[in-house]
Amino acid sequence: MSLANVFNIAGSGMSAQSIRLNTVASNIANAESVSSSVGETYRARQPLFAVAHQQAMQKPLGDDVLDASAGVGVKVQGIIESDAPLRRQYEPNHPMADDNGFVYYPNVNVVEEMTNMISASRSFQTNADIMNSAKEMMQRVLTLGQ
């Protein structure tokens, strides 16, 4: 693996964590939105990550080629909705209440979302630090010949 691949791998990690932060922000923004039916209620969303494999890894292995199981980053396969039950509260005076007096709140756990936000921001920062370290290593290699 060349040092240049480190930038692609760390960049894919930063991109994935950005998507994770966006879904967390969406979940927190909609945490207290209400609806009068189960079908219209916002559901918490989470990104689904997977290992990104390099297409060139299908070639026969040589001395300079990595193991075929090695990944070259992360990709987001999609955004999935949570299957957790919605919160149903009896509020007959609420303008969004259904005929039985119930309103439905999203299945968003704000504490869990804040934890996800901290984890995603730290992962993003770690990938940025990896890119910075790789850049410094490449600069040091250039100065070896002087």
C-alpha positions as CSV (number, residue, x, y, z in Angstrom):
1,M,0.0,0.0,0.0
2,S,1.4,3.3,-1.0
3,L,1.3,6.3,1.4
4,A,-1.0,8.0,-1.1
5,N,-3.7,5.5,-0.3
6,V,-3.8,6.7,3.3
7,F,-5.4,9.9,2.1
8,N,-8.2,8.1,0.2
9,I,-8.9,5.8,3.2
10,A,-8.9,8.7,5.7
11,G,-11.0,10.8,3.3
12,S,-13.6,8.1,3.0
13,G,-13.7,7.8,6.8
14,M,-14.2,11.6,7.0
15,S,-17.0,11.5,4.4
16,A,-18.8,8.6,6.2
17,Q,-18.6,10.5,9.6
18,S,-20.0,13.6,8.0
19,I,-23.0,11.6,6.8
20,R,-23.3,10.2,10.3
21,L,-23.2,13.7,11.8
22,N,-25.9,14.8,9.3
23,T,-28.2,12.0,10.3
24,V,-27.6,12.7,14.0
25,A,-28.5,16.4,13.4
26,S,-31.7,15.3,11.6
27,N,-32.6,13.0,14.4
28,I,-32.1,15.6,17.1
29,A,-33.9,18.3,15.1
30,N,-37.0,16.0,14.8
31,A,-36.9,14.6,18.3
32,E,-39.9,16.5,19.5
33,S,-41.9,16.7,16.3
34,V,-45.4,15.2,16.7
35,S,-47.9,13.5,14.4
36,S,-51.4,12.3,14.7
37,S,-50.7,8.9,13.1
38,V,-48.0,6.2,13.2
39,G,-47.3,6.4,9.4
40,E,-46.6,10.2,9.4
41,T,-44.2,10.2,12.5
42,Y,-40.5,10.7,12.0
43,R,-38.4,7.7,12.7
44,A,-34.8,7.8,13.8
45,R,-32.3,7.2,11.0
46,Q,-28.8,5.6,11.1
47,P,-26.2,5.3,8.4
48,L,-25.1,1.8,7.4
49,F,-21.4,1.5,6.9
50,A,-19.5,-1.2,4.9
51,V,-15.9,-1.9,4.0
52,A,-14.9,-0.6,0.6
53,H,-12.8,-3.1,-1.4
54,Q,-10.5,-2.1,-4.1
55,Q,-11.4,-3.6,-7.5
56,A,-7.7,-4.2,-8.4
57,M,-7.5,-6.7,-5.5
58,Q,-9.0,-9.3,-7.8
59,K,-5.6,-9.8,-9.5
60,P,-3.4,-12.7,-8.5
61,L,-1.3,-11.9,-5.5
62,G,2.3,-10.9,-6.0
63,D,5.0,-9.7,-3.7
64,D,3.8,-6.1,-3.8
65,V,0.1,-6.7,-3.5
66,L,-1.7,-6.8,-0.2
67,D,-4.0,-9.6,0.9
68,A,-7.2,-9.7,-1.1
69,S,-9.3,-9.2,2.1
70,A,-7.8,-5.7,2.8
71,G,-10.2,-2.8,2.5
72,V,-9.5,0.6,1.1
73,G,-11.8,2.6,3.2
74,V,-15.4,2.8,4.2
75,K,-18.6,3.4,2.2
76,V,-22.1,4.3,3.2
77,Q,-24.5,1.6,1.9
78,G,-27.5,3.5,2.9
79,I,-29.6,5.2,5.6
80,I,-31.9,2.9,7.6
81,E,-34.8,3.8,9.8
82,S,-35.1,2.5,13.3
83,D,-37.6,-0.2,14.1
84,A,-38.0,0.9,17.7
85,P,-41.5,1.7,18.8
86,L,-42.7,5.2,18.6
87,R,-43.7,7.1,21.8
88,R,-47.5,7.5,22.1
89,Q,-48.8,10.0,24.6
90,Y,-52.3,10.8,25.6
91,E,-52.7,14.6,25.0
92,P,-56.4,15.2,24.1
93,N,-55.9,19.0,24.0
94,H,-53.0,18.9,21.6
95,P,-53.9,20.2,18.1
96,M,-52.3,17.2,16.5
97,A,-54.1,14.6,18.6
98,D,-55.9,11.8,16.8
99,D,-59.6,10.9,17.5
100,N,-58.6,9.0,20.6
101,G,-56.5,11.9,22.0
102,F,-53.1,10.4,21.3
103,V,-50.1,12.1,19.7
104,Y,-47.1,10.2,18.4
105,Y,-43.5,11.3,19.0
106,P,-40.4,10.0,17.1
107,N,-38.4,7.1,18.5
108,V,-35.3,9.3,18.9
109,N,-33.3,9.0,22.1
110,V,-31.5,12.3,22.4
111,V,-28.9,11.0,24.8
112,E,-28.0,8.2,22.4
113,E,-27.9,10.8,19.6
114,M,-25.5,13.0,21.5
115,T,-23.3,10.0,22.2
116,N,-23.3,9.3,18.4
117,M,-22.5,12.9,17.7
118,I,-19.5,12.9,20.0
119,S,-18.3,9.5,18.6
120,A,-18.7,10.8,15.0
121,S,-16.9,14.0,15.6
122,R,-14.0,12.2,17.3
123,S,-13.7,9.7,14.5
124,F,-13.7,12.6,12.0
125,Q,-10.9,14.3,14.0
126,T,-8.9,11.0,14.1
127,N,-9.1,10.7,10.3
128,A,-8.0,14.3,9.9
129,D,-5.1,13.6,12.2
130,I,-4.2,10.5,10.1
131,M,-4.1,12.7,7.0
132,N,-2.0,15.2,8.7
133,S,0.5,12.6,9.9
134,A,0.7,11.1,6.4
135,K,1.3,14.5,4.9
136,E,4.2,15.1,7.4
137,M,5.7,11.7,6.6
138,M,5.6,12.5,2.9
139,Q,7.3,15.9,3.5
140,R,10.0,14.1,5.6
141,V,10.6,11.7,2.7
142,L,11.1,14.6,0.4
143,T,13.8,16.1,2.7
144,L,15.8,12.8,2.9
145,G,17.6,13.5,-0.4
146,Q,18.8,16.9,0.7
